[in-house]
Structures are given as structure tokens and as C-alpha cells.
Amino acid sequence: MIGTTWKRDSGMTGHCPTWSVLCKFCADRGEWTRMFLRYSLIILGRSEALCMSEPVNQIAFKCPECAWVTRFNVTDDTEYLKEIVERRKGRLLYLPPVEEWGKENEEIARQLASLGYVGGR
């Protein structure tokens, strides 16, 4: 998949799509909504619970309009996936900063504040 639909990058995600990730459901209504990165999860070993037989970078995007979420399992060399984890200081899961979450940013900030979260704003 690397080189055709995904390419490696030097960021915390480790991979980025070679196309614009647009919402299928919004497109069905005549709108093309750009989806935002929600998380990237490195799965290094076999995971029967997640139906993974090889190491992957699971990357999820969410539509800020209709809230549809889609996941992609990007296969790559185990060594490169470990490099991504090193960039993340040993963390398998990467969540982008709230500021990158798009339209729902203010609603998320309000909900976090109601739960006692006091960072970042």
C-alpha cells in the first residue's frame, strides 16, 4: 500500500494518504466534506481481537459534519512502525491536538471543561 495510496511522513502519524479523505455520506448528499485525523494506532503484533495478522498503522478519520468515522489499516515494515513509536516516545496511540479536530472543536472543548479538563485553552 505504501507508494500507491499511502506515503510515509516524518510526523507523529507516520503515514498520510495520497488523496483527500472526503466523507462518503456527505458526498451522497451533494457535499464534499474533508475528514479530520482522529487517531493513529500502531499494532505491532498479531491481534485476534482486532483481526490483525500483521503489523499495521491503523489511522482513523472523522467527518466534522455528520460524525462518520472511517479507519484504514496501513501495512508497512515492522522496523518503520517501530520508528513511528519512537517518535511518539514509546506511545502506540497518537491523538492529534484538539485544535486540529475541525468544526466540533468548541463543542469538544466545552465537554472537556465540564469534565474538569483545564489544559490547552
N, C-alpha and C positions, 0 to 999 in steps of 0.2 A: 504494500500500500504506500510505502514511502516513495515519493517521487511522482506518483500519479494523482493521488487525491490529498495526500498529506505531505508536509515537509517539516524537517527538523528546524527548530529555532533555539536561540540561546536564552530564552525567557524561562520563567518558572513553569510554564505549561509543558515545554519541551517539544511540542508539535503544534502546527497550525494548519488549517485547511487551505487548500489551493483554490477554493471557491468561496463565495459569500454564503454564509449559513443563513438561509431565509426560512421563515415559518411556512410550512405547508398548509396549515389550517387557515392562516390569514390570507395566503395566496388563493385558496379556494373561494374566499370572499372578495377577491379582486385587489387585495392589498399585499404588498411585499414588505414584510416586517423583518428587519435584521435581528437575529437572535444574539444573545449575550452569553459569554462563557460563565458557567455556574461552578464547575469544578473540574479538576483533573486528578485522577486516582491511578497511581502506579500499582499494578497487580503483578508481582514478580513470580509467584509460584502458581501451581495448579490450584484452582478454586472450584470445587464441585458446586458450592453454594451459588457462585456467580456464573457457573457453566463456562469457566475458562480453562482451556487445556494448555495454553501457552501464555507467556508474559505479555501484558498489554498496558497501554496508557489509555484508560477509559476517560473520555472527555465528554462532558455534558454541556449543552446549551439550552437556554430558556428564552421563550418569547416574552417580551415585556408587555405585549398587548393582550394575548389570550392565555398566557402562563403555560403553554405547551412546552414540555421538556423532551429533548432527544439526546441519546447517548451514542457515542461512537467508540469502538474498541480498536485502537490503533496498534498494530503489531510492529515491533521493532526488535533490534538486538538487545539481549539482556544487559549487555555492558552499557549501552546507551541509556537504557531505562534506569540503571543504577546511577549513571552520571546525573540524570534529572533529579533523583532522590538526594544526591549530594548537594546539588544547587539549592534544594529545599531544606538543607540542614537536617537530613535524615527523615523528613516527613514524607509519607507516601501520598497524602492528600494535600492538594493545593486549592484554596478558595480565593478567588480574586477579591481585591478590596471592594467594599460596599459601593464606593464611588463609581465603579465600573459596571454596576448592575443595571444601569439604564433607568427607564421611566419610573419603576417602582421604588427607586432609591429613597424617596421621602417617606413612603409608607413603611418600608423596612426599618428605616431609622426610628420612626415613631414606635413601632412594635418593639424594637430592641430597647429603646428608652423606657418603655412601660415595664420591661422585664428587669430593669436596673442596669443595663449596659451603659457605660459612661465613656467609652473610648471613641476616638476617631472623629468626633464632631464637636 
